[in-house]
Amino acid sequence: MGEFMRIVTTPMCEGILRIAGVRGYRVSRNPEDEDADVAFVLSETPLEGAIKLKLNTFPQIREAVGTVFKTIHERDPESLKYSSTSEIDFEVCSPWWHDPSRLRERNSKIKVRVYSNFLREIVEDMGFSVVDGDADFTVCPDYMELDYIRVPSHRNLPLDPVKRALFRYRYLERKLCMKP
């Protein structure tokens, strides 16, 4: 190919490209305006032909790193620092990244009502019992003006997807593991 391929990503997904070892990408708030061979965007972004990444939970982040690596590796391996995913040296200092089974078991006794898909994914990954009726706690995104546990949404957190996830997991753990 000679030249690096034209890769574009949004600020919210850039951290995943960095972890995967992608070189020579462009960050754009408007990837639809870019002339790119491949674009990586958040899953809810309405951009035809883009690779959509879900970044709410740690398993989704792991999968997104793999998706980015595989996509670039198939098209232009020279655009990667690593030759295989086993070379990616990335760890998150959190039990939710390493071995959350004990934590999930503990949390399974706590019933949580959730007002949002992204929070539901996190609450389910943390092992809490998601319910529609009688709940020990109710959580919603901070943009909803409800008198519940309001969890920061994208716009009120760091752009880095790992830092966002860490903050939300820790926040929910503090708020929901304090049974009255």
C-alpha positions as CSV (number, residue, x, y, z in Angstrom):
1,M,0.0,0.0,0.0
2,G,2.9,2.4,0.7
3,E,0.9,5.0,2.6
4,F,-1.0,4.5,5.8
5,M,-4.7,4.0,5.3
6,R,-7.0,7.0,6.2
7,I,-8.5,6.2,9.6
8,V,-10.8,8.5,11.4
9,T,-12.3,8.2,14.9
10,T,-14.4,10.4,17.2
11,P,-12.9,11.8,20.4
12,M,-15.0,9.3,22.5
13,C,-13.4,6.3,20.7
14,E,-9.8,7.5,20.3
15,G,-8.7,5.8,23.5
16,I,-9.6,2.4,22.0
17,L,-7.5,3.1,18.9
18,R,-4.6,4.1,21.1
19,I,-4.9,0.8,23.2
20,A,-5.1,-1.2,20.0
21,G,-1.9,0.4,18.7
22,V,-3.4,2.1,15.7
23,R,-1.0,4.7,14.0
24,G,-1.8,7.6,11.8
25,Y,-5.5,8.1,12.6
26,R,-7.4,11.4,12.6
27,V,-9.8,12.5,15.4
28,S,-12.9,14.3,14.3
29,R,-16.1,15.4,15.9
30,N,-17.7,15.1,12.5
31,P,-16.4,11.8,10.9
32,E,-19.1,12.0,8.2
33,D,-17.2,15.0,6.8
34,E,-13.9,13.1,6.6
35,D,-12.5,11.3,3.6
36,A,-11.6,8.0,5.4
37,D,-11.0,4.4,4.4
38,V,-12.5,3.4,7.8
39,A,-14.2,5.3,10.6
40,F,-14.7,4.2,14.2
41,V,-17.6,5.7,16.1
42,L,-19.8,5.1,19.1
43,S,-22.5,2.5,18.5
44,E,-25.3,5.1,18.6
45,T,-23.7,7.3,16.0
46,P,-25.8,7.3,12.8
47,L,-22.9,7.0,10.3
48,E,-23.4,4.6,7.4
49,G,-20.4,2.2,6.8
50,A,-18.6,3.1,10.0
51,I,-17.4,0.5,12.5
52,K,-19.6,1.0,15.6
53,L,-18.1,0.5,19.0
54,K,-20.0,-0.1,22.3
55,L,-17.9,1.3,25.2
56,N,-20.2,1.2,28.2
57,T,-18.8,-1.9,30.0
58,F,-15.4,-3.5,30.4
59,P,-16.3,-6.5,28.3
60,Q,-17.5,-4.1,25.5
61,I,-14.2,-2.2,25.8
62,R,-12.2,-5.4,25.5
63,E,-14.3,-6.4,22.4
64,A,-13.9,-3.0,20.9
65,V,-10.1,-3.2,21.2
66,G,-10.3,-6.5,19.4
67,T,-12.6,-5.2,16.7
68,V,-10.4,-2.2,16.0
69,F,-7.2,-4.3,15.9
70,K,-8.8,-7.0,13.6
71,T,-10.3,-4.4,11.3
72,I,-7.1,-2.5,10.8
73,H,-5.0,-5.7,10.7
74,E,-7.1,-7.1,7.8
75,R,-6.9,-4.0,5.8
76,D,-3.4,-2.5,6.5
77,P,-1.2,-4.2,9.1
78,E,1.4,-1.4,8.7
79,S,-1.0,1.0,10.4
80,L,-0.6,-1.0,13.7
81,K,2.2,-1.0,16.2
82,Y,1.5,-4.6,17.0
83,S,1.5,-7.7,14.9
84,S,-1.0,-9.6,17.0
85,T,-3.5,-8.9,19.8
86,S,-1.3,-10.8,22.2
87,E,1.2,-8.0,22.0
88,I,-1.3,-5.4,23.3
89,D,-0.2,-4.8,26.8
90,F,-3.1,-3.1,28.5
91,E,-4.6,-3.7,31.9
92,V,-7.1,-1.7,34.0
93,C,-6.5,-1.5,37.7
94,S,-9.9,-2.7,38.7
95,P,-11.5,-5.9,39.9
96,W,-14.2,-5.3,37.3
97,W,-11.5,-5.8,34.6
98,H,-9.8,-8.8,36.0
99,D,-12.1,-11.1,37.9
100,P,-15.5,-9.7,38.7
101,S,-17.3,-13.0,39.5
102,R,-17.1,-12.5,43.3
103,L,-18.4,-9.0,43.0
104,R,-21.2,-9.9,40.7
105,E,-22.3,-12.6,43.1
106,R,-22.4,-10.1,46.0
107,N,-24.3,-7.6,43.9
108,S,-26.9,-10.1,42.7
109,K,-29.0,-9.6,45.9
110,I,-29.4,-5.9,45.2
111,K,-32.4,-4.9,43.0
112,V,-31.9,-1.9,40.7
113,R,-34.4,-0.1,38.5
114,V,-32.6,1.5,35.5
115,Y,-33.7,4.4,33.2
116,S,-31.4,4.1,30.3
117,N,-29.8,1.5,28.0
118,F,-26.2,2.4,28.6
119,L,-26.7,2.2,32.4
120,R,-28.6,-1.0,32.1
121,E,-25.6,-2.6,30.4
122,I,-23.3,-1.5,33.2
123,V,-25.6,-2.4,36.0
124,E,-26.1,-5.9,34.5
125,D,-22.4,-6.4,34.0
126,M,-21.9,-5.5,37.6
127,G,-24.3,-8.3,38.5
128,F,-27.1,-6.3,40.1
129,S,-30.6,-7.6,39.6
130,V,-32.3,-5.3,37.1
131,V,-36.0,-5.0,38.0
132,D,-39.0,-3.1,36.7
133,G,-40.9,-2.9,39.9
134,D,-39.9,-2.8,43.6
135,A,-36.2,-1.8,43.7
136,D,-33.6,-1.1,46.4
137,F,-32.2,1.7,44.2
138,T,-33.2,3.5,41.0
139,V,-30.5,4.9,38.7
140,C,-30.8,7.3,35.7
141,P,-28.5,9.3,33.5
142,D,-27.7,12.8,34.8
143,Y,-29.5,14.5,32.0
144,M,-32.8,13.2,33.3
145,E,-34.3,15.5,35.9
146,L,-35.4,12.7,38.2
147,D,-34.9,12.3,42.0
148,Y,-32.9,9.1,41.7
149,I,-29.2,8.2,41.7
150,R,-28.0,10.2,38.7
151,V,-25.0,8.8,36.9
152,P,-22.9,11.0,34.8
153,S,-23.5,10.7,31.0
154,H,-20.9,11.0,28.2
155,R,-20.8,14.8,28.3
156,N,-19.9,15.0,32.0
157,L,-17.0,12.5,32.0
158,P,-13.6,12.2,30.4
159,L,-13.4,11.4,26.7
160,D,-11.2,8.3,27.4
161,P,-13.5,5.3,27.4
162,V,-11.6,3.4,30.1
163,K,-11.6,6.4,32.5
164,R,-15.4,6.8,31.8
165,A,-16.1,3.2,32.5
166,L,-13.9,3.2,35.7
167,F,-15.7,6.3,37.0
168,R,-19.1,4.8,36.4
169,Y,-18.3,1.4,37.9
170,R,-16.8,3.0,41.0
171,Y,-19.7,5.5,41.3
172,L,-22.3,2.8,41.0
173,E,-20.4,0.6,43.4
174,R,-20.3,3.4,46.0
175,K,-24.0,4.2,45.6
176,L,-25.5,0.8,45.1
177,C,-23.4,-1.4,47.5
178,M,-24.4,0.8,50.5
179,K,-27.6,-1.1,51.3
180,P,-29.7,0.9,53.9
